[in-house]
Amino acid sequence: MPIEMSRERFEALVDQALDQIPDGIAAVVDNLVVLVEDRPPEGEPPDLLGLYDGVALTERQANHGGELPDRILVFREPLLDMCATEDELVEEVEITVVHEIAHHFGIDDAHLHELGYG
């Protein structure tokens, strides 16, 4: 059964997951914002947990600057729907945040699945 949680508490879990990112990795994140949305945009699978929208660091050109920030979107309702406990939700939010930050660094889904973040 899905759990219920306020948006504020959910956003705190996302902040907590971001705080778990090692300082060395966080220091090289460039022009990135993390947002919480209730559900994926139209055209995306309704059970999508997160989405990286931007140009990976490995794909950027030297003149990449002055651009709007890349975005990581974390989708609250699908995550709440898939979890039965808050502990499970904490873990899934952390996995989702790490997964999407990895895309910022150019790591693809296949490699993330190998690493256990698929």
N, C-alpha and C positions, 0 to 999 in steps of 0.2 A: 504494500500500500504506500502511495507517495506520502512524503511528509509535507507539512506546511511550515512556512517560515516567512517572516516579514522581509520586505525588500532591503531594509536597513541591515538586518542581521546577515542576509545573504551577501550584501556588498562588503560587510566586514569579513566574511569568509574569503572573498576574493582578495581583499587587502592582505589578509593573513597569508594566503597562498603566495602573493607577490613578495611579502616579507621573507619567505622561505628561499627565494632565489638567491644564490650565492652572490656576494658583493662583486666578485670578479666578473661575473656574467652580467649583473645589473649595470655595471659601469660601462659596458660596451653596447648596451641597448641604445638605439639611436632614433629619436623622433617617433616615439610610440606611445599610444594612449590605450588604456584598458577600460572598457565600458561594459556595463551590465545591461542587457536587454531582456525583456520578458520571454520572447520567443524568436526563433530564426526568421529572417525576412522571407517574404513570399518567393517561391521558387526554390528554396532550400528545403532539405528534409526536415520534417517537423520535430524529429528527435535529435537534431544536431545540437551538440553541447557547446561548441565554441567555433569561432571563425577568425582566421587571420586575414585582414584586408590591407594589402600594401605590397611593397616591393622588398623582398628579402635583402638583407645586407649583402649577400653574395651575388645579387643580381643588379645592384645599384651601379649607376654610372658615376664617374668622377664629378660630374656637374649636378648630381642629385642634391639639391638644396633648395630652401625656400618653399618646399612642398608642405602640404598638409600632413599631419602625422599619420603614420600607419596606425591601424586600429586592430585591437584584439577585442572581439565581442564574446562575452560569456553569457549563455542563454539560461536564464533562471528556471523557467518552467520545465524544460526537458530534464534538467539536472534534478529538480525536486521530484519529478515524476518517476525517475529511475531509482531513487534512493529510498530505503525503508527507515534509515536512522540518520541522525545528525552526524555521527561518526563516519558513516558511509558517504554522506554528502561532502564532508570536509575532505575526504580522500579523493573523491571524484572532481571536486573543484580544483584541488591541487594538481591532479593529473591533467585536467583540461587547460589550466593556466600554463603549465610546463609545456604541454603539447603545442599550444599556440605560440608561445615565445620561441620554441624551437623552429617553427616556421619562419619567424623573423630572422633567424640565423641561417635560413636556407636548408634546414633539415626536412626531408620529405616524409610523407606518411609511412612509406615502406620501412624506412630506417627507424622511425618512431615506434612502429609495431615491434620491430626487432628488440628495441630497448624497453618495451613494456609500457609505452605511452600511447598506444594506438586506440 
